[in-house]
């Protein structure tokens, strides 16, 4: 599903705090993914942006163009309640993220945690990045400026 359908599918997702567990996860085809957890719903999800070519502006600077929201896809891989549970389930995530097909590692760890098989010791990972929830009345930032 695209990112807008994801947030529209459950109003609690828009207002919930989210935590990011890195944005350099890869699948077997080397596609890059970001891993996040939604506090209010417990959903662990992977988000993929289609690769965009670099553009050159008239001044010779390069930039990545803004991504249309329908090109940003989300896959919910499981539900885990509580940040401490997620951190235990993903213990070692910062090291695993750089591995080949690291998305398979994430899927396996979340599935094990949902089955009640949590690791007994956590890794020495950095704290996940806290992402503020999106305001329900706020339009998504797709790079377009609205004049008013």
Short mmCIF file of the C-alpha atoms (twelve columns), coordinates in Angstrom:
data_MODEL
# 
_entry.id   MODEL 
# 
loop_
_atom_site.group_PDB 
_atom_site.id 
_atom_site.type_symbol 
_atom_site.label_atom_id 
_atom_site.label_alt_id 
_atom_site.label_comp_id 
_atom_site.label_asym_id 
_atom_site.label_seq_id 
_atom_site.Cartn_x 
_atom_site.Cartn_y 
_atom_site.Cartn_z 
_atom_site.pdbx_PDB_model_num 
ATOM 1   C CA . UNK A 1   0.000  0.000   0.000   1 
ATOM 2   C CA . UNK A 2   1.189  3.551   -0.478  1 
ATOM 3   C CA . UNK A 3   2.004  5.781   2.480   1 
ATOM 4   C CA . UNK A 4   -1.263 7.768   2.267   1 
ATOM 5   C CA . UNK A 5   -3.387 4.597   2.345   1 
ATOM 6   C CA . UNK A 6   -1.348 3.445   5.317   1 
ATOM 7   C CA . UNK A 7   -2.066 6.592   7.339   1 
ATOM 8   C CA . UNK A 8   -5.680 6.841   6.129   1 
ATOM 9   C CA . UNK A 9   -6.299 3.208   7.145   1 
ATOM 10  C CA . UNK A 10  -6.078 3.945   10.878  1 
ATOM 11  C CA . UNK A 11  -6.430 7.478   12.312  1 
ATOM 12  C CA . UNK A 12  -4.231 6.563   15.312  1 
ATOM 13  C CA . UNK A 13  -1.240 6.264   12.965  1 
ATOM 14  C CA . UNK A 14  -1.298 9.981   12.090  1 
ATOM 15  C CA . UNK A 15  -1.171 11.225  15.665  1 
ATOM 16  C CA . UNK A 16  1.061  8.543   17.135  1 
ATOM 17  C CA . UNK A 17  4.700  8.922   17.894  1 
ATOM 18  C CA . UNK A 18  6.845  6.712   15.674  1 
ATOM 19  C CA . UNK A 19  10.334 5.366   16.080  1 
ATOM 20  C CA . UNK A 20  12.767 4.764   13.245  1 
ATOM 21  C CA . UNK A 21  15.172 1.841   13.371  1 
ATOM 22  C CA . UNK A 22  17.242 2.976   10.407  1 
ATOM 23  C CA . UNK A 23  16.757 3.663   6.726   1 
ATOM 24  C CA . UNK A 24  19.427 1.501   5.123   1 
ATOM 25  C CA . UNK A 25  17.775 -1.925  5.229   1 
ATOM 26  C CA . UNK A 26  17.992 -3.886  1.975   1 
ATOM 27  C CA . UNK A 27  16.134 -6.815  0.478   1 
ATOM 28  C CA . UNK A 28  17.520 -9.559  -1.756  1 
ATOM 29  C CA . UNK A 29  17.242 -7.226  -4.770  1 
ATOM 30  C CA . UNK A 30  19.229 -4.482  -2.971  1 
ATOM 31  C CA . UNK A 31  16.160 -2.234  -2.685  1 
ATOM 32  C CA . UNK A 32  16.531 0.152   0.250   1 
ATOM 33  C CA . UNK A 33  13.909 0.229   3.031   1 
ATOM 34  C CA . UNK A 34  13.296 2.202   6.225   1 
ATOM 35  C CA . UNK A 35  12.115 0.406   9.380   1 
ATOM 36  C CA . UNK A 36  9.639  2.108   11.731  1 
ATOM 37  C CA . UNK A 37  7.390  1.281   14.674  1 
ATOM 38  C CA . UNK A 38  4.078  3.096   15.438  1 
ATOM 39  C CA . UNK A 39  3.634  3.447   19.202  1 
ATOM 40  C CA . UNK A 40  -0.192 3.659   19.358  1 
ATOM 41  C CA . UNK A 41  -0.882 0.701   17.044  1 
ATOM 42  C CA . UNK A 42  2.216  -1.404  17.738  1 
ATOM 43  C CA . UNK A 43  2.794  -1.838  14.005  1 
ATOM 44  C CA . UNK A 44  6.291  -2.522  12.771  1 
ATOM 45  C CA . UNK A 45  6.515  -1.492  9.138   1 
ATOM 46  C CA . UNK A 46  8.963  -1.218  6.289   1 
ATOM 47  C CA . UNK A 47  8.764  1.787   3.985   1 
ATOM 48  C CA . UNK A 48  10.264 1.835   0.498   1 
ATOM 49  C CA . UNK A 49  10.803 4.801   -1.755  1 
ATOM 50  C CA . UNK A 50  11.338 4.169   -5.433  1 
ATOM 51  C CA . UNK A 51  14.782 5.249   -6.573  1 
ATOM 52  C CA . UNK A 52  14.783 8.737   -8.042  1 
ATOM 53  C CA . UNK A 53  17.451 10.015  -10.399 1 
ATOM 54  C CA . UNK A 54  19.459 13.062  -9.435  1 
ATOM 55  C CA . UNK A 55  18.517 16.313  -11.120 1 
ATOM 56  C CA . UNK A 56  20.811 19.226  -11.860 1 
ATOM 57  C CA . UNK A 57  19.532 22.731  -11.258 1 
ATOM 58  C CA . UNK A 58  20.502 25.780  -13.377 1 
ATOM 59  C CA . UNK A 59  23.335 26.541  -10.947 1 
ATOM 60  C CA . UNK A 60  24.993 23.150  -11.401 1 
ATOM 61  C CA . UNK A 61  23.881 21.752  -8.034  1 
ATOM 62  C CA . UNK A 62  22.384 18.272  -7.889  1 
ATOM 63  C CA . UNK A 63  19.339 17.311  -5.881  1 
ATOM 64  C CA . UNK A 64  16.969 14.396  -5.507  1 
ATOM 65  C CA . UNK A 65  13.493 15.393  -6.714  1 
ATOM 66  C CA . UNK A 66  10.559 15.077  -4.315  1 
ATOM 67  C CA . UNK A 67  8.916  11.675  -4.295  1 
ATOM 68  C CA . UNK A 68  5.199  11.435  -5.152  1 
ATOM 69  C CA . UNK A 69  3.402  9.883   -2.159  1 
ATOM 70  C CA . UNK A 70  1.984  7.053   -4.283  1 
ATOM 71  C CA . UNK A 71  5.577  5.933   -4.964  1 
ATOM 72  C CA . UNK A 72  6.277  5.470   -1.238  1 
ATOM 73  C CA . UNK A 73  5.091  1.991   -0.251  1 
ATOM 74  C CA . UNK A 74  4.545  0.485   3.173   1 
ATOM 75  C CA . UNK A 75  4.565  -3.138  4.295   1 
ATOM 76  C CA . UNK A 76  3.351  -3.913  7.818   1 
ATOM 77  C CA . UNK A 77  5.440  -6.845  8.996   1 
ATOM 78  C CA . UNK A 78  3.969  -7.350  12.459  1 
ATOM 79  C CA . UNK A 79  2.610  -5.888  15.655  1 
ATOM 80  C CA . UNK A 80  4.616  -5.559  18.868  1 
ATOM 81  C CA . UNK A 81  3.399  -3.720  21.956  1 
ATOM 82  C CA . UNK A 82  5.795  -1.440  23.822  1 
ATOM 83  C CA . UNK A 83  9.061  0.146   22.799  1 
ATOM 84  C CA . UNK A 84  11.004 -2.108  25.166  1 
ATOM 85  C CA . UNK A 85  9.579  -5.183  23.407  1 
ATOM 86  C CA . UNK A 86  10.487 -3.783  19.993  1 
ATOM 87  C CA . UNK A 87  14.008 -2.935  21.139  1 
ATOM 88  C CA . UNK A 88  14.475 -6.445  22.531  1 
ATOM 89  C CA . UNK A 89  13.066 -8.035  19.375  1 
ATOM 90  C CA . UNK A 90  15.393 -5.970  17.212  1 
ATOM 91  C CA . UNK A 91  18.457 -6.265  19.447  1 
ATOM 92  C CA . UNK A 92  21.505 -5.908  17.200  1 
ATOM 93  C CA . UNK A 93  19.573 -4.008  14.521  1 
ATOM 94  C CA . UNK A 94  22.253 -1.393  13.908  1 
ATOM 95  C CA . UNK A 95  24.759 -4.097  12.961  1 
ATOM 96  C CA . UNK A 96  22.244 -6.253  11.048  1 
ATOM 97  C CA . UNK A 97  21.029 -3.334  8.914   1 
ATOM 98  C CA . UNK A 98  24.216 -3.283  6.832   1 
ATOM 99  C CA . UNK A 99  24.068 -6.986  5.968   1 
ATOM 100 C CA . UNK A 100 22.944 -8.611  2.742   1 
ATOM 101 C CA . UNK A 101 19.132 -9.022  2.621   1 
ATOM 102 C CA . UNK A 102 18.829 -7.434  6.054   1 
ATOM 103 C CA . UNK A 103 15.039 -7.120  5.581   1 
ATOM 104 C CA . UNK A 104 14.837 -10.928 5.966   1 
ATOM 105 C CA . UNK A 105 16.563 -10.543 9.358   1 
ATOM 106 C CA . UNK A 106 13.923 -7.982  10.434  1 
ATOM 107 C CA . UNK A 107 11.013 -10.149 9.292   1 
ATOM 108 C CA . UNK A 108 12.407 -13.170 11.127  1 
ATOM 109 C CA . UNK A 109 13.020 -11.218 14.359  1 
ATOM 110 C CA . UNK A 110 9.529  -9.651  14.362  1 
ATOM 111 C CA . UNK A 111 7.896  -13.031 13.652  1 
ATOM 112 C CA . UNK A 112 9.838  -14.628 16.518  1 
ATOM 113 C CA . UNK A 113 8.867  -11.802 18.893  1 
ATOM 114 C CA . UNK A 114 5.186  -12.124 17.941  1 
ATOM 115 C CA . UNK A 115 5.457  -15.822 18.825  1 
ATOM 116 C CA . UNK A 116 6.861  -14.854 22.243  1 
ATOM 117 C CA . UNK A 117 10.462 -15.777 21.414  1 
ATOM 118 C CA . UNK A 118 12.279 -12.600 22.510  1 
ATOM 119 C CA . UNK A 119 16.062 -12.507 22.845  1 
ATOM 120 C CA . UNK A 120 17.179 -12.518 26.476  1 
ATOM 121 C CA . UNK A 121 19.813 -9.864  25.945  1 
ATOM 122 C CA . UNK A 122 19.728 -6.751  23.814  1 
ATOM 123 C CA . UNK A 123 22.403 -5.405  21.556  1 
ATOM 124 C CA . UNK A 124 24.363 -2.219  22.082  1 
ATOM 125 C CA . UNK A 125 22.229 -0.365  19.570  1 
ATOM 126 C CA . UNK A 126 21.690 3.365   19.498  1 
ATOM 127 C CA . UNK A 127 18.241 4.478   20.591  1 
ATOM 128 C CA . UNK A 128 15.746 4.557   17.741  1 
ATOM 129 C CA . UNK A 129 14.990 7.985   16.344  1 
ATOM 130 C CA . UNK A 130 11.716 9.418   17.602  1 
ATOM 131 C CA . UNK A 131 9.499  10.730  14.812  1 
ATOM 132 C CA . UNK A 132 6.633  13.055  15.681  1 
ATOM 133 C CA . UNK A 133 3.171  11.945  14.602  1 
ATOM 134 C CA . UNK A 134 1.637  13.717  11.640  1 
ATOM 135 C CA . UNK A 135 -1.120 16.200  12.415  1 
ATOM 136 C CA . UNK A 136 -4.440 14.995  10.950  1 
ATOM 137 C CA . UNK A 137 -5.107 18.391  9.386   1 
ATOM 138 C CA . UNK A 138 -1.628 18.715  7.972   1 
ATOM 139 C CA . UNK A 139 -1.086 17.800  4.337   1 
ATOM 140 C CA . UNK A 140 1.795  15.429  3.673   1 
ATOM 141 C CA . UNK A 141 5.036  17.082  2.673   1 
ATOM 142 C CA . UNK A 142 5.415  16.145  -0.954  1 
ATOM 143 C CA . UNK A 143 7.666  19.074  -1.770  1 
ATOM 144 C CA . UNK A 144 4.896  21.211  -3.266  1 
ATOM 145 C CA . UNK A 145 4.406  24.666  -1.855  1 
ATOM 146 C CA . UNK A 146 0.862  25.881  -1.381  1 
ATOM 147 C CA . UNK A 147 0.261  29.574  -1.805  1 
ATOM 148 C CA . UNK A 148 -2.402 31.017  0.357   1 
# 
